[in-house]
Amino acid sequence: MRFIAPERAAVTEALIAQPVFAGLAAFRPLLLAPAWPSVAELNALVQPLRHRVSGAPLWLHAQEILEDGENYEQRILRHGLIATRSGNWHDLLNALVWHQFPAIKSALNAGQVEDMARVGLQQRTRRQCAYTQFDEAGAVVVLRDSALLAQWDGHDWDGLFRGNAHAWQDGRITLKVFGHALYEHALNPAMLLVSKTLVILDEDSALGVDDIDRHVADAIADGACLGDPQELRPLPMSGIPGWHRQTQDAAFYRDQPCFRPLRAGRRYPPPLRARGLATP
């Protein structure tokens, strides 16, 4: 069933106060304003934007008046124009992610266009599928305790979330939401959110948002990740302590459909390493 976002008037302060929206805290007044921002107003809030691969300035552009017939991704790389629908949660949230993670968004865009040139517009590579899944539903988890990875890779959801509840609060696990569709789906608090996740192992230092943006973008450009959708670890974000309105007891982790068992033969790649990359 196709997801339908709520009307703007139905989005309350309590919705935007959910932990999933922590990364957009600076934009809460925008998200809660009674009227939609115009594309020009949104541009003023997220500028300056620059494509980290082409180096060109980036501008949001009202999709309704774009008549060049170009592909969405190609237009961004060639002309620096991000087609944006007015009065649309999906595109509004996409603009805010561009502001927060410009290097990752640029790397994904450049890779999409590179594969379009190679296979055409009627086919999609496995890499393009991975890029799209991460762009829409992605998150980055920074782990400071490598022992936690075994429970995650084994889909031991009760152990990862209930047995290690403190790890989600004491800095051993840090989650940064990237996918704009995840934000959009969180506007319905009943949704069971599952992210497509990249993992950075950082046992020595604390990575900030800019460090994560740079490090993941470099890994994408180097081909160190996102070569195939199967590389992405599913993370049922609704299981994070305090992230869902239902009681998160043993029955919750056993019965809710987002907590799937590990499929036979499924293996995940090693996490990205981030030694020495934190900003002083």
C-alpha positions in Angstrom: 0.0 0.0 0.0 1.3 3.4 -1.0 2.2 5.7 2.0 0.2 8.9 2.2 1.7 11.6 4.3 -0.6 13.5 6.7 -1.9 16.9 5.9 0.3 19.7 7.1 -2.2 20.8 9.7 -2.2 17.3 11.3 1.5 17.4 12.1 1.9 18.4 15.7 4.7 19.4 18.0 4.5 16.0 19.6 5.1 14.3 16.3 8.2 16.4 15.5 9.5 15.8 19.1 9.9 12.1 18.4 13.6 11.0 18.7 13.7 10.1 15.0 13.5 13.9 14.2 16.5 14.9 16.5 18.7 15.6 13.5 16.2 18.1 12.2 15.8 20.0 15.5 17.0 23.3 14.0 14.2 23.1 11.5 11.3 22.4 13.9 9.8 25.9 13.4 9.7 25.2 9.6 8.2 21.8 10.0 5.5 23.1 12.4 4.6 26.4 10.6 1.0 26.5 9.5 1.9 27.2 5.9 4.2 25.4 3.5 7.4 27.3 2.7 7.8 28.4 -0.9 10.7 26.9 -2.8 12.4 30.3 -2.6 12.0 30.4 1.2 13.3 26.9 1.5 16.3 27.8 -0.6 17.1 30.6 1.7 17.1 28.3 4.7 19.3 25.5 3.3 21.8 27.6 1.3 24.7 27.6 0.7 24.6 24.3 -1.0 27.4 23.0 -3.2 27.8 19.7 -5.0 30.7 18.0 -3.4 31.7 16.1 -6.6 31.1 18.6 -9.4 31.8 21.7 -7.2 28.8 23.5 -8.7 26.3 25.5 -6.6 23.0 23.7 -5.9 19.6 25.2 -5.9 16.1 23.8 -5.2 13.9 24.4 -8.2 10.1 24.2 -8.4 9.4 20.9 -10.3 6.2 22.3 -11.6 8.0 24.8 -13.9 10.8 22.5 -15.0 10.4 21.8 -18.7 13.8 20.6 -19.8 12.8 16.9 -20.0 16.0 15.8 -18.2 16.3 13.0 -15.7 16.1 14.1 -12.0 19.6 12.8 -11.2 21.3 14.1 -14.4 19.8 17.5 -13.9 21.4 17.8 -10.4 24.9 16.9 -11.6 24.8 18.8 -14.9 22.9 22.0 -13.9 22.9 22.0 -10.0 19.1 22.0 -9.9 17.2 19.8 -7.4 13.6 19.4 -8.6 11.3 20.1 -5.6 7.6 19.8 -5.5 5.8 22.6 -3.6 3.7 21.6 -0.6 5.2 18.1 -0.4 6.6 16.4 2.7 8.9 14.1 0.8 10.6 16.8 -1.1 10.8 19.2 1.8 12.5 16.6 3.9 14.8 15.7 1.0 16.0 19.4 0.9 16.8 19.3 4.6 18.8 16.1 4.2 20.8 17.8 1.4 21.6 20.6 3.8 22.7 18.2 6.6 24.6 15.6 4.4 25.7 17.3 1.2 28.7 15.1 0.6 26.7 11.8 0.9 23.9 13.1 -1.3 26.5 14.4 -3.9 28.3 11.0 -3.9 25.0 9.1 -4.5 24.0 11.5 -7.2 27.3 11.2 -9.1 27.2 7.4 -8.8 23.6 7.2 -10.1 24.5 9.4 -13.2 27.7 7.3 -13.8 25.7 4.1 -13.9 23.0 5.7 -16.1 25.7 6.6 -18.6 26.9 3.0 -18.5 23.6 1.0 -18.7 21.1 3.6 -19.9 17.9 4.8 -18.4 15.9 1.6 -18.9 18.0 -0.6 -16.7 19.2 -0.3 -13.1 22.4 -1.7 -11.7 22.6 -3.4 -8.3 24.6 -0.4 -7.1 21.8 2.0 -8.2 19.3 -0.1 -6.2 21.6 0.1 -3.2 22.0 3.9 -3.6 18.2 4.4 -3.9 17.4 2.3 -0.9 20.0 4.2 1.2 18.8 7.6 -0.1 15.2 6.9 0.8 15.5 4.8 3.9 19.1 5.0 5.0 20.7 5.6 8.4 24.3 5.6 9.7 25.1 3.9 13.0 28.3 4.7 14.7 29.4 1.8 17.0 31.9 2.3 19.8 31.5 -1.3 21.1 32.2 -3.9 18.4 30.7 -6.7 20.6 27.2 -5.2 19.8 27.6 -6.0 16.1 27.2 -9.8 16.6 23.7 -9.4 18.1 22.7 -7.1 15.3 24.1 -9.4 12.6 22.4 -12.3 14.1 19.0 -10.4 14.3 18.9 -10.9 18.1 16.6 -7.9 18.4 15.6 -8.5 22.0 19.3 -8.6 23.0 20.3 -5.6 20.9 17.5 -3.4 22.1 16.4 -4.6 25.5 19.5 -6.4 26.7 21.6 -3.5 25.6 19.2 -0.6 26.3 21.9 1.5 28.0 24.1 1.3 24.9 21.6 3.4 23.0 21.9 6.2 25.6 25.6 6.1 26.8 27.2 6.7 23.4 28.1 3.2 22.5 25.5 3.3 19.7 24.8 6.5 17.8 22.2 6.7 15.0 22.0 9.4 12.4 18.9 9.3 10.2 19.6 10.0 6.5 16.7 8.8 4.4 14.0 11.4 3.8 11.4 8.7 3.4 12.1 7.5 6.9 11.4 11.0 8.2 8.2 11.2 6.1 7.0 7.8 7.4 7.7 8.9 11.0 4.9 11.5 10.5 2.6 8.5 11.2 3.7 7.4 14.7 2.1 4.0 14.3 4.5 3.1 11.6 7.2 0.5 12.4 10.3 2.1 10.9 13.1 0.0 9.5 16.2 1.7 8.2 18.7 0.4 5.6 21.9 1.0 7.6 25.6 1.6 7.1 27.8 0.9 10.2 30.9 2.8 11.1 33.1 1.3 13.9 34.7 4.1 15.8 36.1 2.8 19.1 38.5 5.7 19.7 36.7 9.0 19.0 33.4 10.7 18.6 32.4 11.4 15.0 30.2 14.5 14.4 27.7 14.9 11.6 30.3 16.5 9.3 32.7 13.7 9.9 30.1 11.1 9.1 29.1 13.0 6.0 32.6 13.1 4.7 33.6 9.6 5.7 30.5 7.9 4.2 30.8 10.0 1.0 34.4 8.9 0.6 33.5 5.3 1.1 30.8 5.5 -1.6 33.2 7.2 -4.0 35.9 4.6 -3.4 33.4 1.7 -3.9 33.9 0.6 -0.3 30.1 0.3 0.3 26.7 0.3 -1.4 27.7 -2.0 -4.2 24.6 -4.1 -3.6 21.4 -3.7 -1.6 22.3 -6.8 0.4 25.2 -5.0 2.0 22.7 -2.8 4.0 21.9 -4.0 7.5 18.2 -3.7 8.3 17.7 -1.8 11.6 14.1 -1.8 13.1 14.3 1.7 14.5 11.0 1.2 16.3 12.9 -1.2 18.6 15.3 1.5 19.9 14.3 2.2 23.5 11.8 5.0 23.6 11.4 5.2 19.9 7.9 3.7 19.7 4.7 4.4 21.5 3.9 0.7 22.2 5.4 -1.0 25.3 8.7 -2.4 24.2 8.6 -5.7 26.1 9.6 -9.2 25.1 6.3 -9.7 23.3 6.9 -6.5 21.2 10.3 -7.8 19.9 8.9 -11.2 19.4 5.6 -10.4 17.6 6.0 -7.2 15.6 6.6 -7.9 11.9 9.6 -5.5 11.6 11.7 -7.8 13.8 12.5 -10.5 11.2 14.7 -13.5 11.9 18.0 -13.8 10.1 17.5 -15.4 6.7 19.6 -18.6 6.1 22.8 -17.7 4.4 22.5 -14.0 4.9 25.9 -12.3 5.8 26.7 -8.7 6.2 30.0 -7.0 5.3 32.4 -5.7 7.9 31.7 -2.2 9.2 33.4 0.9 7.8 36.4 1.9 10.0 36.8 5.5 11.1 40.0 5.6 13.1 41.4 9.1 13.3 38.7 10.8 11.2 36.9 12.8 13.9 37.2 16.5 13.8 39.3 17.9 16.7 
